[in-house]
Amino acid sequence: MAAMKPRTTGGPMEAVKESRKIVMRIPSDGGGRIVVELNKEEAHELGTLLLEASA
């Protein structure tokens, strides 16, 4: 049986470049993190959409 680990916050939001992809780690409200892999074009499109949404 696996040991139960307490749920903690997922840490800060981060994005790192790994070879030809960008990996985003986003904290989740229930604990843990959501991990998303994007290529350069997808990251640019996401950035544009987020800027439009925040305006």
C-alpha positions in Angstrom: 0.0 0.0 0.0 1.3 3.4 -0.9 1.9 5.9 1.9 -0.6 8.7 2.1 0.9 12.1 1.6 -0.8 15.3 2.9 -2.2 17.6 0.2 -0.3 20.8 0.1 -0.4 23.8 -2.2 1.1 23.1 -5.6 3.7 25.8 -5.2 4.0 28.9 -7.5 2.9 29.0 -11.1 5.9 28.4 -13.4 6.8 27.9 -17.0 10.1 26.4 -18.2 11.5 25.7 -21.6 12.5 22.1 -22.1 14.1 21.3 -25.5 11.4 22.2 -28.1 8.4 22.6 -25.7 7.3 24.9 -22.9 6.0 23.2 -19.7 3.6 25.2 -17.5 2.8 24.1 -14.0 -0.3 25.7 -12.5 -1.3 25.2 -8.8 -4.8 23.6 -8.4 -7.3 24.6 -5.7 -7.7 21.0 -4.6 -3.9 20.6 -4.2 -1.3 19.5 -6.7 -0.6 21.1 -10.0 -1.9 21.1 -13.5 0.9 20.4 -16.0 0.5 21.7 -19.6 3.0 21.2 -22.4 2.9 23.8 -25.2 4.9 24.4 -28.4 6.0 28.0 -29.2 3.0 28.8 -31.4 0.5 27.5 -28.7 2.2 29.5 -26.0 2.1 32.7 -28.1 -1.7 32.1 -28.8 -2.4 31.5 -25.1 -0.5 34.7 -24.1 -2.5 36.7 -26.6 -5.8 35.3 -25.4 -4.9 36.0 -21.8 -4.0 39.6 -22.5 -7.3 40.1 -24.3 -9.2 38.6 -21.4 -7.5 40.8 -18.9 -8.2 44.0 -20.8 
